[in-house]
Amino acid sequence: MASNLTKIIKSRGTVVFLGLAVSAALLIMTARTIRWNVVYDAFATAVWLPWIPLAVATYTVGMLLRGLRLQKLVESEANLTVATASNIIAVGYAVNNILPARLGEFARAGMLAERTGLPYALALTVTFLERLLDGLTILTLFVLASFITPTQSWMTSASQIAALIFAMVLPCVLVLAIFPQLSLSLASQLSHPFGRNLHHKALALTTQVTRGFGCLRSGASALLVLMLSFLIWGIEGLMFALVLPCFQIVFSPVKALAVMAFTNLGILVPSTPGYLAVYHKCCAEALQAVTSKQGAGLLTPFIPSQLLETIMPFSTTAVEADTALSYAVVVHLIFYATVTIWGVIAMARYGVELGTTAALAWEAKPLPRQDLEKFADVALITSTPRIKSETLCFQPSLFWTKLAEAMIMPPGEIFLKEEDKQKQALEDSALFLCREVSSLPRKLCTMLKIGIIGFRTIVVLTNFNAFENLSLAKRQAIVKAWSFGKIGLTRKLFKPLRSIALLAYFEDEGVQSALQAERQA
Amino acid sequence: MSGTQEKRREREREREREQVLIIGSGAGGATVAYTLAEHGFEVLVLEEGQRHTLDSYGQPPTKAMNLLYRNRGMMPIMGSVPIGYVEGRCLGGSTEINSGFWHRLPPEFLLRWQARFGLHDFSLESLEEHFDWAEAKLLVQGRNGEWPKSTQVFHRGIEAMRWSSQEVKRAASGCVNTNACATGCPKGAKQGVSVSLIPQAEAKGARFLTGAKVKLILKSGGKATGVLADVVGADGSASLVRIDADHIFVCAGPTQTPALLRKSGIREHIGDTFQIHPMLKVTALFDEEINAQNSVMPLLQVKEFWPDISMGGSFFSVGHLSVNLADNWLETSKSIRQYRNMASYYVGVRGTGHGTVRPSLSSDGEAKLKYELSDVDIRHLSQGLARLSTLLLRAGAKEVYPCVFGLPKINAELEAVRWLDESLPRSALSLTTVHGFSTCPIGERPERCAADSFGKVHGFKNLYLADASMLPDSPGINPQGTIMAIARRNALNFVENRQAKGE
């Protein structure tokens, strides 16, 4: 176990060494330039209440929202409560704060696998997807905040670079999410000339990312996860804003958002566990940058002045370097202490040792598959776990059973008189119908979905009740009007549904037996 | 692992190449695999579907569609009239779910393809040995013994109309009438290639990797260097693998071959000329019991109006009957109680419309099928309906139910012949097809062909085609025999060329 941990650290040795060096250099730089007496004064005159408890509470809410997002990401693969999901995230952050080389990401994936029974590879993919969403959200918030608040020129340049990165990354992410086949082709074509190893790495990365996006089964769930990401980082920005008044700095959510975003982008630079020095340097510099300049940002003309005054008061005064460092120390402490304590408690509660978690994460790397070993010429690039639940565009429900019944049974006809068997046959037909139409090409599936939503909406509007709650006679009348009426479009909508439902129903053993018995009688 | 070791391993990997990689294990793929393995080539076949035993065959259509069919049988061809299309996705491909009907390529098509597509070395004589070989391998023969009732009544109608007809040979020696052709023959009587050619190819050393979906053909210059494939394991996990090969045969069928080639950036005359045999189904109700649900489909085909219009028997089960009646269900639902007195037939036309196959940009690059029926197709379908209905009424049918919305039944010949002069409305038609081809036509005419006369893709030194996609255009018959004969011809040509080069 310990040897596995050592192996991971060794494999990321360069990153660990670089992190230590960067943190040491920044620590020395800060120690040499800082006026410690001013820092002492800042702390002495700081107003802690109610801001610190509020900031801690806000950060805690943010963590719970992260848990909710994780729950949404894996909900089709595993059952996970928000509390457990939040604990998993806290463990990841805590390990990042204690161990080097961002091992927390592996620990998080390891614990996710352990808690849910998900394959390790999928847990890693989900973790990667979360971090990707975080990165994109922070970039967006940084660009937006920097365009609203006036900043020093270096930060404006940083935001322009961030905007450029965002503009380049977003299309790639969209292509990966929406066009997995195209992504694979592009990755293959672009990396093929650079040799087999690089080709395989590019393809493995593309495959894992597209598989990760596969967790977002529908546009609705993708939108929800995206909205949660913005909420999470908006709340993190609020935590940064709540610490401002402690040091008599004017409360400004927009400026705090810019500081939060820059700080979180800054800690991508390798550093010690807990991002010591790097976090402080980025946070302090960003705070000075956003408070030292008055005036209007690029986007301020488009924002109503009253709203602008609330989110970014004009009366802000420049913050001294020493006060900014004091602010950074407090913000870091809130983040560090809250999540580390939470994470350690969670680890203790679940009995997860760091070494075990790291070892699990190590095992998550793609392994050779036994069933492919007999094919010596088959080179394994990467493996992705099975998608647990069947991906159905149309989920079987009471609506589909009632629809199947109305389509199959013309008025006055009963093919199967035994109620239990009839109910079962109709439910099976509805399930078959849902599976079949879900197998249609994606475009047709979407068109059909729109058609069904339209049908259900019109039924509710005209009958003041959902289709499935109507009597059989009423449903038969509606289905008749839509299936055999004058509007070609509705006929086209119902024709495949009716045919598939009929096929399933009349292939049912019970129905066939009933037809046979009826004939013999 | 040290750098030197890594480099050595890398060099070893470079040497690990398949000699011949075949994508797809249907009629074309299995034929090429057998032929090349027989001649000593190392062959690996990648099949997207799974290997199934006879125990899992013959299940109800609702289960078989999930097991053996691509997209659970949901592959509509889009156009002003959507056309239902199905193909197999399992070891053996569509040969596992077809009727096993067997035809040789009619000479007039052979000549036509020579003239129109410049096919070299493509004579009746040169193809004969390949048809002989395929028929021997698949035990193709006519039916011994009495015809099933659905064939008998059809024959009665043909006799009454004095039309020419043909009893179709089948690759189904020992057929015991389980009526399970479309769901996989559980008796192993129908010679899908999974019970005939594939075991023989395996005995000769060919290897078959199932659950392997090829996502991309890798290419460099004018050579195909290998493929990227997703291999699904027993536990449902998927592995992306790369397989390098000296020669690649794409035999993934008329829809998947063009989609794969286009996804891989090979587009010249690929997927631009999708041809089908549009079919209109008709069910007839007789006074006598037919019990079509318990017997093999009707074996006779009307040839009087061939090649433009063909008529024959269709798969029948109570479920399929309900689908045939679905267009006018309010009027026809009562008839289903008389299913024992019913049988289904079809009018098939040699499509003259225009179709395409393209990989979808979104999702996994699935094939998007389009076909626009021509006015000639509609005329032929209308006339076919008139003639088939007349035939069935003459055979003793009380009522004939066509798959045409607004035309619940025809019960008099005078009603039927109306469609000799009038065209059925497009929007009323419910059409299906099980035959697709010509998406990558072969021949020496570079302005219209994707590959040369022997299936080598134009512009590539080592990429070949051998499936229904290579047929230059619609042959007007069940195409399995033609696919196998041409695939063997092309495979033997490949062997000759390699042997000439000392491989």
Interface residues (C-beta under 8 A of the other chain):
Chain A: P119 I178 F179 P180 Q181 L182 L184 S185 S188 Q189 H192 R196 N197 H199 H200 L203 A204 T207 R369 D371 L372 F375 A376 D377 V378 A379 L380 I381 T382 S383 T384 P385 R386 I387 M407 P410 E413 F415 F432 R435 E436 V437 S439 L440 P441 R442 K443 L444 K480 S483 F484 G488 R491 K492 K495 P496 R498 S499 L502 L503 A504 Y505 F506 E507 V511 Q512 L515 E518 R519
Chain B: E10 R13 E14 E16 R17 E18 L44 P60 P61 T62 M65 N66 N71 R72 G73 M74 M75 P76 M78 P82 R207 L209 K215 L216 L218 S220 L228 V231 G233 A234 D235 G236 S237 A238 S239 L240 V241 R242 I243 D244 K263 S264 G265 S317 V318 G319 H320 L321 S322 V323 L325 A326 D327 W329 L330 S333 K334 I336 R337 Y339 R340 P359 S360 L361 S362 S363 D364 G365 E366 K368 F405 S427 S430
